[in-house]
Amino acid sequence: MFKPIIFTCLLFLFLLNISQAQYINTDSLVTVEGYVHPVLVAELDSLEEYLPELSPEYFSQGLITSGYLLSQFSIPAKGKVISHFGPRSGRMHTGTDLKMQKGDTICASFDGNVVMAKYYHGYGNMVVLDHGHNLETYYAHLSKCLVNTDMWVKRGEPVGLAGSSGRATTSHLHFEIRENKKPYNAELVFDFENGRTKQEIADTKNLAHLNKKVTSTKDTSGKPTSQKYVVRPGDSLYKISRRVKTSIGNLCMLNNLTEQSVLQIGQVLNVF
């Protein structure tokens, strides 16, 4: 008795499904790499937004230069440069200082992963972003960090508030761009006075290449003057920092050390 009823219900559902099915012109289907089945051309735009090849974190070495990536960076905050990159009072200043008011918002220069967001020696409260392509940006002397380690931030998103924590005498942002852990003059990338990114950097391979080009024209404003130091008997981080005129915090950061690290005689340290 129930079999005819069940059969009738199934037939009704089958016919209903056919009546609602849409005709798809196979000429409008395209094959997209990474997808098993073809997709409609109309859906392609929405799919492209999520294709890995279009996202900065998927840029592969050799497919896009560091120079091009840097041309997409933006200035972290608008302010007057009060201390340039380079020698200062007998020691190396590894960043660019921008005058800020306490509490001013500091933003990420580009998309990146937060690899540090804490108080760090003379840098005070500092946020470090890893942008891939061996590029990092440092935001130091903050009154407050607004992000946490392992967070992903987008260009223009707040990462901290300006201040004078650490070794600072006035509220300002100490900003650094590092390539392969080596600091370079941020003014190679930014025109701070006019508040813009130098688009000409897109034509260079990377900061090291651009810095070499600048140096070859006898303009040493961007020269990081790399130095090494060999640990001697009786040396300590304090003694070395005084001798080479840098900070203990900078020595620790460049050499992956802590203030409690035991130095070995003959050990080669990166001074800058």
C-alpha positions as CSV (number, residue, x, y, z in Angstrom):
1,M,0.0,0.0,0.0
2,F,2.8,2.4,0.9
3,K,5.0,1.5,-2.0
4,P,2.9,3.4,-4.6
5,I,2.8,6.5,-2.3
6,I,6.6,6.4,-1.8
7,F,7.2,6.0,-5.6
8,T,4.8,8.9,-6.3
9,C,6.7,11.2,-3.9
10,L,10.1,10.3,-5.3
11,L,8.8,10.9,-8.9
12,F,7.4,14.3,-7.8
13,L,10.7,15.4,-6.2
14,F,12.6,14.3,-9.3
15,L,10.3,16.3,-11.7
16,L,10.5,19.3,-9.3
17,N,14.3,19.3,-9.4
18,I,14.3,19.1,-13.2
19,S,11.9,22.0,-13.4
20,Q,14.1,24.2,-11.2
21,A,17.4,23.2,-12.9
22,Q,19.2,26.0,-14.8
23,Y,20.6,25.6,-18.2
24,I,24.4,26.2,-18.2
25,N,26.1,27.0,-21.5
26,T,29.4,25.1,-21.4
27,D,31.0,27.8,-23.5
28,S,30.8,30.1,-20.4
29,L,32.8,27.6,-18.3
30,V,36.5,28.2,-17.7
31,T,39.2,26.1,-16.1
32,V,40.9,27.7,-13.1
33,E,44.2,26.4,-11.7
34,G,43.7,24.8,-8.3
35,Y,40.1,24.0,-8.9
36,V,38.9,20.5,-9.9
37,H,35.8,21.5,-11.8
38,P,35.3,24.3,-14.4
39,V,33.6,27.5,-13.1
40,L,31.4,30.1,-14.6
41,V,33.0,33.2,-16.1
42,A,30.7,35.2,-14.0
43,E,32.2,33.6,-10.9
44,L,35.8,34.3,-11.9
45,D,36.1,37.8,-10.4
46,S,35.0,36.5,-7.0
47,L,37.4,33.6,-7.2
48,E,40.4,35.8,-8.2
49,E,40.2,37.7,-5.0
50,Y,41.2,34.5,-3.1
51,L,43.7,33.1,-5.6
52,P,47.0,32.7,-3.7
53,E,49.0,34.2,-6.6
54,L,47.3,37.6,-6.0
55,S,48.0,37.8,-2.2
56,P,51.3,39.5,-0.9
57,E,52.0,36.6,1.4
58,Y,52.3,34.2,-1.5
59,F,54.8,36.3,-3.6
60,S,57.6,34.0,-4.4
61,Q,61.3,34.9,-4.5
62,G,62.1,35.8,-8.1
63,L,58.5,36.5,-9.2
64,I,58.4,39.9,-7.6
65,T,61.2,42.1,-6.3
66,S,61.6,43.6,-2.8
67,G,61.7,47.0,-4.5
68,Y,58.3,46.5,-6.0
69,L,56.9,45.4,-2.7
70,L,58.4,48.4,-0.9
71,S,56.8,50.7,-3.5
72,Q,53.5,49.5,-2.0
73,F,54.5,50.6,1.5
74,S,52.9,53.6,3.1
75,I,54.3,56.1,5.7
76,P,53.4,54.8,9.2
77,A,52.6,58.3,10.5
78,K,52.9,61.9,9.4
79,G,55.5,63.9,11.2
80,K,58.7,65.9,10.9
81,V,62.0,64.1,10.7
82,I,63.9,65.1,13.9
83,S,66.7,62.6,13.5
84,H,67.9,61.0,10.3
85,F,69.4,57.6,9.7
86,G,73.2,57.5,10.2
87,P,75.9,58.5,12.6
88,R,74.7,60.6,15.5
89,S,76.8,61.8,18.4
90,G,79.5,59.3,17.7
91,R,77.1,56.3,17.4
92,M,75.0,54.8,14.6
93,H,71.3,55.7,14.6
94,T,69.6,52.8,12.8
95,G,66.3,54.4,12.2
96,T,64.4,57.6,11.3
97,D,62.8,59.6,14.1
98,L,59.5,61.3,13.4
99,K,58.2,63.9,15.8
100,M,54.9,62.8,17.4
101,Q,52.5,63.8,20.1
102,K,51.9,61.2,22.8
103,G,49.0,59.0,21.8
104,D,49.3,59.7,18.1
105,T,48.3,56.6,16.1
106,I,51.1,54.6,14.4
107,C,50.0,52.4,11.5
108,A,51.5,49.4,9.7
109,S,53.4,50.4,6.6
110,F,52.4,47.2,4.9
111,D,50.6,43.9,5.5
112,G,52.6,41.7,7.9
113,N,52.8,39.3,10.8
114,V,53.6,40.7,14.2
115,V,56.8,39.0,15.4
116,M,57.3,41.3,18.4
117,A,55.0,43.5,20.5
118,K,56.6,44.3,23.8
119,Y,59.1,46.4,25.8
120,Y,62.6,45.9,24.4
121,H,65.6,47.6,26.0
122,G,66.3,51.1,24.8
123,Y,63.7,50.8,22.1
124,G,61.0,50.9,24.7
125,N,57.6,49.5,23.6
126,M,58.2,48.2,20.2
127,V,56.3,46.4,17.4
128,V,58.1,44.5,14.7
129,L,56.3,43.4,11.5
130,D,57.5,40.7,9.2
131,H,56.4,41.5,5.6
132,G,58.0,38.5,3.9
133,H,60.7,38.9,1.3
134,N,63.1,39.3,4.2
135,L,61.6,42.7,4.9
136,E,60.7,43.9,8.4
137,T,59.6,47.3,9.9
138,Y,60.2,48.4,13.5
139,Y,58.0,50.9,15.4
140,A,59.7,51.9,18.6
141,H,59.3,54.2,21.7
142,L,55.5,53.6,21.7
143,S,53.4,54.5,24.7
144,K,51.3,51.4,24.0
145,C,51.3,48.4,21.6
146,L,47.9,47.9,20.0
147,V,48.7,44.4,18.6
148,N,49.9,41.1,19.9
149,T,52.5,38.6,18.7
150,D,51.4,36.4,15.8
151,M,48.6,38.7,14.7
152,W,48.3,39.5,11.0
153,V,47.8,43.2,10.3
154,K,47.0,45.0,7.1
155,R,48.6,48.2,5.7
156,G,47.2,51.2,7.4
157,E,45.9,49.4,10.5
158,P,47.0,50.8,13.9
159,V,49.8,48.9,15.6
160,G,50.6,51.3,18.5
161,L,50.4,54.8,20.0
162,A,53.3,57.2,19.9
163,G,55.2,57.9,23.1
164,S,58.7,58.2,24.6
165,S,59.2,54.8,26.3
166,G,62.8,53.4,26.4
167,R,65.7,55.6,25.8
168,A,63.9,58.7,24.5
169,T,63.8,62.3,25.6
170,T,60.6,63.4,23.6
171,S,57.6,61.8,22.1
172,H,58.5,60.4,18.7
173,L,58.4,57.4,16.5
174,H,61.6,55.6,15.8
175,F,61.0,53.8,12.5
176,E,63.2,51.2,10.9
177,I,63.1,49.2,7.7
178,R,65.3,46.1,7.7
179,E,66.2,43.7,4.9
180,N,67.8,40.4,5.9
181,K,67.9,41.8,9.5
182,K,70.1,44.7,8.3
183,P,68.8,48.3,8.8
184,Y,68.6,50.7,5.9
185,N,67.7,54.3,5.6
186,A,63.9,54.6,5.4
187,E,64.4,57.8,3.4
188,L,65.4,55.5,0.5
189,V,61.8,54.4,0.4
190,F,59.8,57.4,1.8
191,D,59.7,61.1,1.1
192,F,58.7,62.1,4.7
193,E,58.6,65.8,4.0
194,N,55.9,65.4,1.3
195,G,54.3,62.4,2.9
196,R,54.7,59.9,0.0
197,T,56.3,56.7,-1.0
198,K,59.0,57.0,-3.6
199,Q,57.5,55.0,-6.5
200,E,60.9,54.9,-8.3
201,I,62.0,52.3,-5.8
202,A,59.7,49.8,-7.7
203,D,62.4,49.7,-10.4
204,T,65.2,48.4,-8.0
205,K,65.9,44.8,-7.0
206,N,66.1,45.4,-3.2
207,L,67.3,47.8,-0.6
208,A,70.9,46.4,-0.7
209,H,71.0,47.0,-4.4
210,L,69.5,50.5,-4.1
211,N,71.9,51.4,-1.2
212,K,74.9,50.3,-3.3
213,K,73.7,52.5,-6.1
214,V,73.3,55.5,-3.8
215,T,76.7,54.8,-2.3
216,S,78.4,54.6,-5.7
217,T,77.2,58.1,-6.4
218,K,79.0,59.3,-3.2
219,D,75.7,59.9,-1.5
220,T,76.3,58.1,1.8
221,S,73.0,59.1,3.5
222,G,71.7,55.6,3.1
223,K,74.9,53.7,3.9
224,P,74.6,51.3,6.8
225,T,78.4,50.8,7.2
226,S,78.3,47.2,8.2
227,Q,80.8,46.2,11.0
228,K,81.9,43.1,12.9
229,Y,83.5,42.8,16.3
230,V,85.5,39.9,17.7
231,V,85.0,39.2,21.4
232,R,88.2,39.7,23.5
233,P,89.1,38.4,26.9
234,G,87.2,40.3,29.6
235,D,84.5,41.6,27.2
236,S,80.9,42.0,28.1
237,L,77.9,43.4,26.2
238,Y,78.2,46.6,28.2
239,K,81.9,47.0,27.4
240,I,81.4,46.2,23.7
241,S,78.5,48.6,23.4
242,R,80.6,51.4,24.9
243,R,83.5,50.6,22.6
244,V,81.6,50.5,19.4
245,K,79.2,53.2,20.4
246,T,75.9,51.3,20.1
247,S,73.3,50.1,22.5
248,I,73.1,46.7,24.3
249,G,69.7,46.3,22.9
250,N,70.9,46.7,19.4
251,L,73.7,44.2,20.0
252,C,71.2,41.7,21.4
253,M,68.9,42.1,18.4
254,L,71.5,41.9,15.7
255,N,73.1,38.7,17.3
256,N,70.0,37.0,18.7
257,L,71.3,37.4,22.3
258,T,69.9,38.4,25.7
259,E,71.6,40.6,28.3
260,Q,72.4,37.3,30.2
261,S,74.1,35.6,27.2
262,V,77.6,34.3,27.8
263,L,80.1,35.6,25.3
264,Q,82.9,33.4,23.9
265,I,86.4,34.6,23.2
266,G,86.7,34.9,19.4
267,Q,83.0,35.1,18.9
268,V,82.1,37.4,16.0
269,L,79.3,39.9,16.7
270,N,77.4,42.0,14.2
271,V,77.8,45.6,15.4
272,F,75.7,47.1,12.7
